[in-house]
């Protein structure tokens, strides 16, 4: 089963690369078929093996010799390993399938946000659709990850996550007189996250995201790579924070309640 999930992760990771490249440009993710972005040559079967093709052709297009970004192989590996980790954690369950959906969207959003400082609404909507489906299923088949049987748990999660960031965005606007303090894409992204995680683990995901962003930004300012006014994408921190909350959120919560 691990091999199957590994292969599926690599194949989907290859597709996510297409999404990362095309969605911000407003291009179709289906047509035209995969091609070299430099010479335009349509890629053949041998060119499309995730990771293997990249290594076999030494990270270059075999038609024009243009160097291919390491980003492609990185996304494929991250996707595949994320899938395997989720499978180890949850097994072949409804939670596993649901988190595959959420994590896939977060991977695509992470790299788009790094490149363009945007979080496309279409991806957020896809996340909400998956979250609503999970919310509906939870009413009839309670999901243990939520830690209670209250049907409204995911809704509170969406409200808490996005509501807190919306408040931060408004405070930032009034202090800095700029809408760049926190993007609305970050605010909207916590709607599907809340639906998937429930309110308790959403709080942990939010706290981890903010903590990692604060520490990373402070370090980069100290070593003078950034200054205090530099804009940084928050989406990647949300992605990593949410993934860690999925894996360790319940343990963190139990630890906190034990020492409270």
Secondary structure as the mmCIF struct_conf table of DSSP 4:
data_model
#
loop_
_struct_conf.conf_type_id
_struct_conf.id
_struct_conf.beg_label_comp_id
_struct_conf.beg_label_asym_id
_struct_conf.beg_label_seq_id
_struct_conf.end_label_comp_id
_struct_conf.end_label_asym_id
_struct_conf.end_label_seq_id
HELX_RH_AL_P HELX_RH_AL_P1 UNK A 2 UNK A 22
HELX_RH_3T_P HELX_RH_3T_P1 UNK A 23 UNK A 25
TURN_TY1_P TURN_TY1_P1 UNK A 26 UNK A 26
BEND BEND1 UNK A 29 UNK A 32
HELX_LH_PP_P HELX_LH_PP_P1 UNK A 33 UNK A 33
BEND BEND2 UNK A 34 UNK A 34
STRN STRN1 UNK A 35 UNK A 35
TURN_TY1_P TURN_TY1_P2 UNK A 37 UNK A 39
HELX_LH_PP_P HELX_LH_PP_P2 UNK A 41 UNK A 41
STRN STRN2 UNK A 42 UNK A 42
HELX_LH_PP_P HELX_LH_PP_P3 UNK A 43 UNK A 43
HELX_RH_3T_P HELX_RH_3T_P2 UNK A 45 UNK A 47
BEND BEND3 UNK A 49 UNK A 49
TURN_TY1_P TURN_TY1_P3 UNK A 50 UNK A 51
HELX_RH_AL_P HELX_RH_AL_P2 UNK A 52 UNK A 56
TURN_TY1_P TURN_TY1_P4 UNK A 57 UNK A 59
STRN STRN3 UNK A 60 UNK A 60
TURN_TY1_P TURN_TY1_P5 UNK A 62 UNK A 64
HELX_LH_PP_P HELX_LH_PP_P4 UNK A 66 UNK A 66
STRN STRN4 UNK A 67 UNK A 67
HELX_LH_PP_P HELX_LH_PP_P5 UNK A 68 UNK A 69
TURN_TY1_P TURN_TY1_P6 UNK A 70 UNK A 70
HELX_RH_AL_P HELX_RH_AL_P3 UNK A 71 UNK A 90
BEND BEND4 UNK A 92 UNK A 93
HELX_RH_AL_P HELX_RH_AL_P4 UNK A 94 UNK A 116
BEND BEND5 UNK A 117 UNK A 117
HELX_RH_AL_P HELX_RH_AL_P5 UNK A 121 UNK A 140
BEND BEND6 UNK A 141 UNK A 141
HELX_RH_3T_P HELX_RH_3T_P3 UNK A 144 UNK A 146
BEND BEND7 UNK A 147 UNK A 148
TURN_TY1_P TURN_TY1_P7 UNK A 151 UNK A 152
HELX_RH_AL_P HELX_RH_AL_P6 UNK A 153 UNK A 176
BEND BEND8 UNK A 177 UNK A 177
TURN_TY1_P TURN_TY1_P8 UNK A 179 UNK A 180
BEND BEND9 UNK A 181 UNK A 182
HELX_RH_AL_P HELX_RH_AL_P7 UNK A 184 UNK A 222
TURN_TY1_P TURN_TY1_P9 UNK A 223 UNK A 224
BEND BEND10 UNK A 225 UNK A 226
TURN_TY1_P TURN_TY1_P10 UNK A 228 UNK A 229
BEND BEND11 UNK A 234 UNK A 234
HELX_RH_AL_P HELX_RH_AL_P8 UNK A 235 UNK A 259
#
